[in-house]
Amino acid sequence: ERERERGQSQGADWSPLTQDISVVDMNNVLLVGRAFGGACVPCVCRRTRTGGCAAVMDRLHGKRLSPSFVPGCGDTHRGRRFSSRTGNAMNVFDRSMKRKQKNWAASLPDPEQYDYLRDEVGCRIADRVFDVARTFSLALDVGCGRSHIAQHLNKEVVEKMFMVDVTENALKQSREGDIPTHRVLADEEFLPFKENSFDLVVSSLSLHWINDLPGALRQMQYVLKPDGVFIGAMLGGETLYELRCSLQLSELEREGGFGPHVSPYTSVTDLGNLLGQAGFNMLTVDIDDIQVYYPGMFEVMNDLQGMGESNCAWNRKSILHRDTMLAAAAIYKEMYGSEDGSVPATFQILYMIGWKPHESQAKPAQRGSAMLSFGDLGKINQPYSTDGSKKK
């Protein structure tokens, strides 16, 4: 409560946070934790920050935990769940590994040179926000990274925004924009906010690393106010197909088999069903392919690492031999290379828009209530005779 009062005295707005939540302010980054079904939310502090991490655990459990059992600090918190996943949810990605990859990428001396894709998609998400003719008093950015969406918005559209990410280094480097923001360090798989808190929820290039995507979409629908809108973007199934095919062919040739080196992605045919099951209506799903050209395959892989987008699937292959890599680079250039010697990398972006139901929203007419047939549409422009009937 002292931390909450201190944050309020500094102008922070804690109102959307859940009632039974513990908060620690670490250099203007809010670390949140909450007891949930006998489990605790993963704390994403490093070992050097175990003081703040243990303080949160004190409030959650009423006792001091040793640093070796602080979840998210490198050791396993035995017998506990760290997300909203139910027993039958898929567990495809190593979330701890992904957190380390993103933290490492954000700690590079020049992380901005790898932000070109996120900035471009964030700008396109902002364009979709501008298309909605209203002002959002409170918005939430899930998986905000280094503030790739908020920098393109202004106070005329969004008055205040909460930014959530699992990566502490990225939150600390988030860029300031026109709108006031509050940064919250929390797992995207567990959003620590009250029901009906936000008018707008956005997410850009973060959801493709979520294990329980249906559960994450349900949580976003839960924190939205009625008639609130969710606008998001994630990588689709055809992303990096050039890299995937090149690695598979080279491994088949050199090693007699291949393993997964590119993470699995959601297909566009499933996305609409997931949004509907999460409780959204008036759905819109569209696809956009972005091609980026590189000198070669190794530059593609280097930039993916700099973006924090390396493979983190549990079944990933840990070793890729040197001769296999060289063969994959040659296959990549031979199959997909352009005349100037560069090679393309395709990023399929799936954009989605869903609204939380409200009685004021337009509803489809009842089946069979149409007064005209689609077969009569071609006769609309036919000229009328003097008696009012259409000329044949």
C-alpha positions as CSV (number, residue, x, y, z in Angstrom):
1,E,0.0,0.0,0.0
2,R,2.9,2.4,0.7
3,E,4.2,1.7,-2.8
4,R,0.7,2.4,-4.2
5,E,0.4,5.6,-2.3
6,R,3.9,6.7,-3.4
7,G,3.0,6.0,-7.0
8,Q,-0.2,8.0,-6.7
9,S,1.7,10.9,-5.1
10,Q,3.9,10.8,-8.2
11,G,0.9,11.0,-10.5
12,A,0.6,7.3,-11.4
13,D,-2.9,6.0,-12.1
14,W,-3.4,2.5,-10.6
15,S,-7.1,2.3,-11.1
16,P,-7.1,-0.4,-13.8
17,L,-4.9,-2.7,-11.7
18,T,-6.7,-5.5,-9.9
19,Q,-7.6,-5.1,-6.3
20,D,-5.5,-7.9,-4.9
21,I,-2.3,-7.0,-6.6
22,S,1.2,-6.2,-5.3
23,V,3.2,-3.4,-7.0
24,V,6.8,-2.4,-6.8
25,D,8.0,0.7,-8.7
26,M,11.5,0.0,-10.2
27,N,12.8,3.0,-12.0
28,N,9.4,3.9,-13.4
29,V,8.7,0.3,-14.4
30,L,5.9,-1.3,-12.5
31,L,6.5,-4.9,-11.5
32,V,3.2,-6.6,-10.7
33,G,2.3,-9.9,-9.2
34,R,-0.9,-11.5,-8.0
35,A,-2.0,-14.6,-6.3
36,F,-4.1,-16.7,-8.8
37,G,-5.5,-20.1,-7.9
38,G,-2.7,-20.9,-5.5
39,A,-0.1,-20.0,-8.1
40,C,1.9,-16.9,-8.7
41,V,2.6,-14.8,-11.7
42,P,6.2,-15.2,-13.0
43,C,8.5,-12.4,-11.8
44,V,10.8,-11.3,-14.6
45,C,13.4,-9.6,-12.5
46,R,17.0,-10.6,-13.0
47,R,19.0,-12.0,-10.1
48,T,20.5,-8.6,-9.5
49,R,17.0,-7.3,-8.8
50,T,15.9,-10.1,-6.4
51,G,15.3,-7.5,-3.7
52,G,12.3,-6.1,-5.5
53,C,11.3,-9.6,-6.7
54,A,11.3,-10.9,-3.1
55,A,9.3,-7.9,-2.0
56,V,6.5,-8.8,-4.4
57,M,6.6,-12.5,-3.3
58,D,6.4,-11.3,0.4
59,R,3.1,-9.6,-0.4
60,L,1.8,-12.5,-2.4
61,H,2.6,-15.3,0.1
62,G,3.1,-13.5,3.4
63,K,6.6,-14.9,3.8
64,R,10.1,-14.4,2.5
65,L,11.1,-16.6,-0.4
66,S,14.8,-17.4,-1.0
67,P,16.1,-16.0,-4.3
68,S,16.6,-19.5,-5.7
69,F,12.9,-20.0,-5.7
70,V,11.8,-16.6,-7.0
71,P,10.0,-17.5,-10.3
72,G,11.5,-16.1,-13.4
73,C,15.0,-15.6,-11.9
74,G,16.4,-18.7,-13.6
75,D,15.2,-21.5,-11.3
76,T,12.1,-23.6,-11.5
77,H,9.2,-22.8,-9.1
78,R,8.1,-26.4,-8.6
79,G,4.5,-27.3,-8.6
80,R,3.1,-24.0,-9.8
81,R,1.6,-22.5,-12.9
82,F,2.9,-19.3,-14.3
83,S,0.2,-18.4,-16.8
84,S,-3.5,-18.5,-17.5
85,R,-3.1,-21.8,-19.3
86,T,-5.6,-24.5,-18.5
87,G,-4.7,-28.2,-18.3
88,N,-5.5,-28.9,-21.9
89,A,-3.7,-25.8,-23.3
90,M,-0.8,-26.2,-25.7
91,N,2.7,-25.6,-24.4
92,V,4.7,-25.0,-27.5
93,F,7.1,-22.2,-26.5
94,D,9.7,-21.8,-23.8
95,R,8.5,-18.5,-22.3
96,S,11.5,-18.2,-20.1
97,M,13.8,-18.6,-23.1
98,K,11.8,-16.0,-25.0
99,R,12.1,-13.6,-22.1
100,K,15.9,-14.0,-22.1
101,Q,16.1,-13.5,-25.8
102,K,14.1,-10.3,-25.7
103,N,16.1,-9.0,-22.7
104,W,19.3,-9.7,-24.5
105,A,18.1,-8.0,-27.7
106,A,17.0,-4.9,-25.8
107,S,20.4,-4.7,-24.1
108,L,22.3,-4.4,-27.4
109,P,24.2,-1.1,-27.8
110,D,22.1,-0.2,-30.9
111,P,18.7,-2.0,-30.6
112,E,17.0,0.7,-32.7
113,Q,18.6,-0.7,-35.9
114,Y,16.5,-3.9,-35.5
115,D,13.2,-2.1,-34.9
116,Y,12.3,-1.5,-38.5
117,L,9.7,-4.2,-38.8
118,R,8.1,-3.5,-35.4
119,D,8.0,0.2,-36.1
120,E,6.4,-0.4,-39.5
121,V,3.7,-2.7,-38.1
122,G,3.2,-0.4,-35.2
123,C,2.5,2.4,-37.6
124,R,0.0,0.4,-39.4
125,I,-1.8,-0.5,-36.2
126,A,-1.9,3.2,-35.3
127,D,-3.5,3.9,-38.7
128,R,-6.3,1.5,-37.8
129,V,-6.7,3.2,-34.5
130,F,-7.1,6.5,-36.3
131,D,-9.8,5.0,-38.5
132,V,-12.0,4.6,-35.4
133,A,-13.9,7.8,-35.1
134,R,-13.7,8.3,-31.3
135,T,-11.3,9.3,-28.5
136,F,-10.1,6.5,-26.2
137,S,-9.7,7.7,-22.6
138,L,-7.6,4.7,-21.6
139,A,-5.8,2.2,-23.8
140,L,-3.6,-0.9,-23.2
141,D,-0.7,-2.0,-25.3
142,V,0.0,-5.8,-24.8
143,G,3.6,-6.7,-25.7
144,C,4.6,-3.1,-26.3
145,G,8.4,-3.6,-26.6
146,R,10.1,-0.3,-27.0
147,S,6.8,1.6,-27.6
148,H,6.3,0.8,-31.3
149,I,2.6,1.8,-31.3
150,A,2.3,4.7,-28.8
151,Q,4.9,6.8,-30.6
152,H,2.6,7.0,-33.6
153,L,-0.5,8.1,-31.6
154,N,-1.5,11.5,-30.1
155,K,-3.8,12.8,-27.4
156,E,-6.6,13.5,-29.8
157,V,-7.0,9.7,-30.2
158,V,-5.7,8.2,-26.9
159,E,-5.6,10.2,-23.7
160,K,-3.6,7.7,-21.6
161,M,-2.0,4.3,-22.2
162,F,-0.8,1.4,-20.1
163,M,2.1,-0.5,-21.8
164,V,2.7,-4.1,-20.7
165,D,5.7,-6.3,-21.6
166,V,7.5,-9.2,-20.2
167,T,10.9,-7.6,-21.0
168,E,12.3,-5.2,-18.4
169,N,15.1,-3.8,-20.7
170,A,12.6,-3.0,-23.4
171,L,10.3,-1.2,-21.1
172,K,13.1,0.9,-19.7
173,Q,14.0,1.9,-23.2
174,S,10.5,2.7,-24.4
175,R,10.3,6.0,-26.3
176,E,8.2,8.9,-25.1
177,G,5.4,10.2,-27.2
178,D,2.6,12.7,-27.1
179,I,0.4,10.6,-24.8
180,P,1.2,9.9,-21.1
181,T,2.1,6.2,-20.5
182,H,2.5,3.9,-17.6
183,R,4.8,0.9,-18.0
184,V,3.9,-2.4,-16.4
185,L,6.3,-5.4,-16.3
186,A,4.0,-8.5,-16.5
187,D,3.5,-11.6,-18.6
188,E,1.2,-11.2,-21.6
189,E,-0.3,-14.5,-20.7
190,F,-1.7,-13.0,-17.5
191,L,-3.0,-9.5,-17.6
192,P,-3.2,-8.0,-14.1
193,F,-6.1,-5.6,-14.7
194,K,-9.7,-5.3,-13.7
195,E,-12.7,-6.2,-15.8
196,N,-14.1,-3.4,-18.0
197,S,-11.0,-1.1,-17.6
198,F,-9.9,-0.1,-21.1
199,D,-11.6,1.5,-24.1
200,L,-8.9,0.2,-26.4
201,V,-6.5,-2.8,-26.4
202,V,-3.7,-3.0,-29.0
203,S,-1.0,-5.6,-29.6
204,S,1.8,-5.7,-32.2
205,L,4.0,-8.7,-33.0
206,S,3.8,-10.3,-29.6
207,L,0.9,-12.8,-29.6
208,H,2.7,-15.3,-31.9
209,W,4.8,-16.3,-28.9
210,I,1.9,-17.0,-26.6
211,N,1.2,-20.6,-25.6
212,D,-2.4,-20.1,-24.7
213,L,-3.6,-17.8,-27.4
214,P,-7.3,-18.4,-26.8
215,G,-6.8,-17.6,-23.1
216,A,-4.9,-14.4,-23.9
217,L,-7.6,-13.2,-26.3
218,R,-10.2,-13.9,-23.6
219,Q,-8.3,-11.8,-21.1
220,M,-8.1,-8.9,-23.5
221,Q,-11.8,-9.2,-24.0
222,Y,-12.3,-9.3,-20.3
223,V,-10.4,-6.0,-19.6
224,L,-12.1,-4.2,-22.4
225,K,-15.1,-2.0,-21.6
226,P,-18.4,-2.8,-23.4
227,D,-18.1,-1.5,-27.0
228,G,-14.4,-1.4,-26.6
229,V,-12.2,-2.5,-29.5
230,F,-9.2,-4.8,-29.8
231,I,-6.7,-4.1,-32.7
232,G,-3.8,-6.4,-33.0
233,A,-1.2,-7.8,-35.4
234,M,0.8,-11.1,-35.3
235,L,3.0,-13.1,-37.6
236,G,1.2,-15.6,-39.8
237,G,1.9,-19.1,-41.0
238,E,3.8,-18.1,-44.2
239,T,6.3,-16.0,-42.3
240,L,10.0,-16.8,-43.3
241,Y,9.0,-19.6,-45.6
242,E,12.2,-19.0,-47.6
243,L,14.4,-19.6,-44.5
244,R,12.4,-22.6,-43.5
245,C,12.6,-24.3,-46.9
246,S,16.3,-23.6,-47.3
247,L,17.2,-25.1,-43.9
248,Q,15.0,-28.1,-44.5
249,L,16.5,-28.9,-47.9
250,S,20.1,-28.4,-46.6
251,E,19.5,-30.7,-43.6
252,L,17.9,-33.4,-45.8
253,E,20.9,-33.3,-48.1
254,R,23.7,-33.1,-45.4
255,E,22.1,-35.0,-42.5
256,G,19.4,-37.1,-43.9
257,G,16.6,-35.4,-41.9
258,F,15.5,-32.1,-40.6
259,G,14.3,-30.5,-37.4
260,P,12.2,-27.4,-36.8
261,H,14.2,-24.2,-36.9
262,V,11.4,-21.7,-37.5
263,S,8.7,-21.4,-34.8
264,P,5.1,-22.4,-35.8
265,Y,2.7,-19.6,-36.5
266,T,-1.1,-19.3,-36.4
267,S,-2.9,-19.6,-39.7
268,V,-5.4,-16.9,-40.9
269,T,-8.2,-19.5,-41.1
270,D,-8.0,-20.1,-37.4
271,L,-7.7,-16.5,-36.2
272,G,-11.3,-15.5,-36.9
273,N,-12.5,-18.6,-34.9
274,L,-10.3,-17.8,-32.0
275,L,-11.6,-14.2,-31.8
276,G,-15.2,-15.4,-32.0
277,Q,-14.5,-17.9,-29.2
278,A,-13.0,-15.2,-27.1
279,G,-16.2,-13.2,-27.2
280,F,-15.5,-10.6,-29.8
281,N,-17.9,-9.6,-32.5
282,M,-17.9,-7.5,-35.7
283,L,-14.6,-9.2,-36.6
284,T,-12.2,-8.1,-39.2
285,V,-9.1,-10.1,-40.3
286,D,-6.8,-9.2,-43.1
287,I,-3.3,-10.2,-44.3
288,D,-0.4,-8.1,-45.3
289,D,3.0,-9.4,-46.6
290,I,6.1,-7.4,-45.9
291,Q,9.2,-8.4,-47.8
292,V,12.6,-7.2,-46.5
293,Y,15.8,-7.8,-48.6
294,Y,19.1,-8.8,-47.1
295,P,22.6,-9.5,-48.5
296,G,22.2,-13.1,-47.5
297,M,20.8,-15.7,-45.2
298,F,23.2,-15.0,-42.4
299,E,22.1,-11.4,-42.3
300,V,18.5,-12.6,-42.0
301,M,19.3,-14.7,-39.0
302,N,21.4,-12.0,-37.4
303,D,18.5,-9.5,-37.6
304,L,16.1,-12.0,-36.3
305,Q,18.4,-12.5,-33.3
306,G,18.6,-8.7,-32.8
307,M,14.8,-8.4,-32.9
308,G,14.6,-11.1,-30.1
309,E,12.7,-13.3,-32.6
310,S,14.9,-16.4,-32.4
311,N,13.2,-19.8,-32.2
312,C,12.1,-20.7,-28.7
313,A,9.9,-23.8,-29.3
314,W,10.5,-26.6,-26.9
315,N,11.3,-29.0,-29.8
316,R,13.8,-26.7,-31.4
317,K,17.1,-28.3,-32.6
318,S,19.9,-27.1,-30.4
319,I,22.8,-27.7,-33.0
320,L,23.0,-26.7,-36.6
321,H,26.3,-27.8,-38.3
322,R,28.5,-25.4,-40.2
323,D,28.3,-27.2,-43.5
324,T,24.6,-27.4,-43.2
325,M,24.4,-23.6,-42.7
326,L,26.6,-22.9,-45.7
327,A,24.5,-25.2,-47.8
328,A,21.3,-23.5,-46.6
329,A,22.7,-20.1,-47.5
330,A,23.6,-21.3,-51.0
331,I,20.1,-22.9,-51.5
332,Y,18.5,-19.7,-50.2
333,K,20.3,-17.5,-52.7
334,E,19.8,-20.0,-55.6
335,M,16.0,-20.4,-55.0
336,Y,15.0,-16.9,-53.9
337,G,17.8,-14.6,-54.7
338,S,17.2,-11.5,-56.9
339,E,19.3,-10.2,-59.7
340,D,21.2,-7.8,-57.5
341,G,22.4,-10.6,-55.3
342,S,20.0,-9.9,-52.3
343,V,17.6,-12.4,-50.8
344,P,14.1,-11.7,-49.6
345,A,12.6,-12.6,-46.2
346,T,8.8,-12.5,-46.1
347,F,6.9,-11.6,-43.0
348,Q,3.1,-12.4,-43.2
349,I,1.3,-10.0,-40.9
350,L,-2.2,-11.0,-39.7
351,Y,-4.2,-7.9,-38.6
352,M,-7.3,-8.4,-36.5
353,I,-10.0,-6.2,-35.1
354,G,-12.7,-7.3,-32.7
355,W,-15.3,-5.4,-30.6
356,K,-16.6,-6.3,-27.1
357,P,-20.4,-6.7,-27.4
358,H,-22.7,-3.9,-26.5
359,E,-26.4,-3.3,-27.0
360,S,-25.7,-0.1,-29.1
361,Q,-23.8,-2.0,-31.7
362,A,-25.4,-2.8,-35.1
363,K,-26.8,-6.2,-35.3
364,P,-27.5,-8.3,-38.4
365,A,-31.0,-8.5,-39.7
366,Q,-33.0,-11.7,-39.1
367,R,-32.6,-14.4,-41.7
368,G,-35.3,-14.1,-44.5
369,S,-36.2,-10.5,-43.7
370,A,-34.6,-9.1,-47.0
371,M,-37.0,-7.3,-49.3
372,L,-34.9,-7.7,-52.4
373,S,-33.0,-10.6,-53.9
374,F,-29.4,-10.4,-55.0
375,G,-30.6,-11.5,-58.4
376,D,-32.4,-8.2,-58.7
377,L,-29.2,-6.1,-58.2
378,G,-28.5,-6.0,-61.9
379,K,-31.9,-4.4,-62.6
380,I,-31.4,-1.4,-60.3
381,N,-30.0,0.9,-63.0
382,Q,-32.5,0.0,-65.7
383,P,-34.5,3.0,-66.9
384,Y,-38.2,3.5,-65.9
385,S,-41.1,4.0,-68.3
386,T,-43.7,6.8,-67.9
387,D,-46.0,4.6,-65.9
388,G,-43.3,3.9,-63.3
389,S,-42.5,0.3,-64.4
390,K,-39.0,-0.6,-65.5
391,K,-38.5,-1.0,-69.3
392,K,-37.7,-4.5,-70.5
